[in-house]
Amino acid sequence: MAPKVQVPMDFGMKYLGSPSHGNLKFCLSDGEAITANSVIVSFNSPVIDKLTTELLQTSLDVQDFSREVVQNFIESCYSGEPQKISKDNFGGMNKMSTVFEVSWLVDKCFEFLDSVDL
């Protein structure tokens, strides 16, 4: 058995936006797409892992979410830290994190909610 490798949560940040590493398209409502590495995003999302490894999907329909929310979701998955959660995008970030079962990000969304006055 191969030894376990410890990988820092932000190991993918330097590849964010790289055309050679972006094999998964997040298709937006404006017809544009944001690309990401399926392996990095799958580390955080069991749903995306299943879609890309078992169902062999190379694109995801995320038309219900704004470009900002999708970009922040991807950056959060790459960095291992919540990216730019605000009062304006909390609902979208929480919904996208819930849909794709990124439990740590759902928790961070609620921590944010608890820390602000609405």
C-alpha distance (Angstrom), angle and dihedral (degrees) to the residues before:
residue distance angle dihedral
M1 . . .
A2 3.78 . .
P3 3.80 117.1 .
K4 3.79 117.4 -103.7
V5 3.77 114.5 -101.4
Q6 3.80 119.4 -142.0
V7 3.79 109.0 -137.7
P8 3.81 121.1 -172.3
M9 3.82 113.2 -122.3
D10 3.80 92.2 -119.9
F11 3.81 95.7 50.8
G12 3.80 92.4 116.9
M13 3.80 99.5 51.3
K14 3.79 93.7 96.2
Y15 3.82 89.3 56.8
L16 3.80 96.3 49.4
G17 3.79 107.8 126.2
S18 3.81 93.8 9.5
P19 3.82 109.8 145.6
S20 3.80 91.5 -151.1
H21 3.80 93.2 55.3
G22 3.82 99.8 36.5
N23 3.79 105.0 97.7
L24 3.81 98.0 148.8
K25 3.80 122.2 69.3
F26 3.78 121.8 -153.1
C27 3.84 100.9 -155.7
L28 3.81 113.5 -145.7
S29 3.80 130.4 -155.8
D30 3.82 92.2 -106.9
G31 3.82 91.3 62.4
E32 3.80 92.3 -105.2
A33 3.80 124.4 115.4
I34 3.79 136.1 -147.4
T35 3.78 113.8 -145.6
A36 3.78 126.4 -144.9
N37 3.76 138.8 166.1
S38 3.80 109.3 -91.3
V39 3.80 93.7 -148.2
I40 3.80 93.9 54.8
V41 3.80 93.6 46.0
S42 3.83 91.4 43.4
F43 3.82 91.0 57.6
N44 3.80 85.8 67.9
S45 3.80 101.9 33.9
P46 3.80 124.9 52.6
V47 3.81 88.1 -170.5
I48 3.81 93.8 56.5
D49 3.80 89.2 42.3
K50 3.80 90.5 56.8
L51 3.81 93.3 43.6
T52 3.80 93.0 51.5
T53 3.81 101.8 36.5
E54 3.80 104.0 33.6
L55 3.80 102.3 25.7
L56 3.83 93.6 30.9
Q57 3.79 94.1 -136.6
T58 3.79 116.3 170.0
S59 3.80 96.2 -174.6
L60 3.77 136.2 43.2
D61 3.80 127.1 -154.6
V62 3.80 106.1 -129.6
Q63 3.80 96.9 159.3
D64 3.81 91.0 132.6
F65 3.81 90.1 67.4
S66 3.79 131.5 68.5
R67 3.79 121.2 -114.4
E68 3.81 88.6 -111.3
V69 3.80 93.1 54.8
V70 3.82 93.4 46.6
Q71 3.81 92.0 47.8
N72 3.81 92.1 47.6
F73 3.83 90.8 46.8
I74 3.81 91.5 52.4
E75 3.81 92.6 44.8
S76 3.80 89.2 50.1
C77 3.80 90.7 52.7
Y78 3.80 90.9 48.4
S79 3.79 95.6 46.6
G80 3.79 102.0 35.4
E81 3.80 88.4 -130.8
P82 3.81 129.5 93.4
Q83 3.80 110.1 -98.1
K84 3.79 122.6 -144.5
I85 3.80 101.2 -29.1
S86 3.80 107.4 178.4
K87 3.79 139.7 165.6
D88 3.81 87.9 -97.9
N89 3.81 97.4 53.1
F90 3.81 102.0 27.5
G91 3.82 93.2 102.1
G92 3.80 93.6 51.2
M93 3.79 94.5 43.2
N94 3.79 91.9 49.0
K95 3.82 92.8 46.1
M96 3.82 94.4 47.5
S97 3.82 91.7 46.2
T98 3.80 89.7 49.7
V99 3.82 94.9 46.7
F100 3.81 91.8 50.9
E101 3.84 92.8 38.2
V102 3.80 97.5 -123.0
S103 3.78 91.5 160.3
W104 3.80 97.8 -177.8
L105 3.82 90.0 54.0
V106 3.82 92.0 48.5
D107 3.82 86.8 53.4
K108 3.82 90.8 49.8
C109 3.81 90.7 49.9
F110 3.80 90.3 55.5
E111 3.81 91.3 45.3
F112 3.81 86.9 54.8
L113 3.80 90.9 48.4
D114 3.79 90.9 51.6
S115 3.81 90.8 50.9
V116 3.83 98.9 54.6
D117 3.77 136.4 63.6
L118 3.77 111.6 -123.5
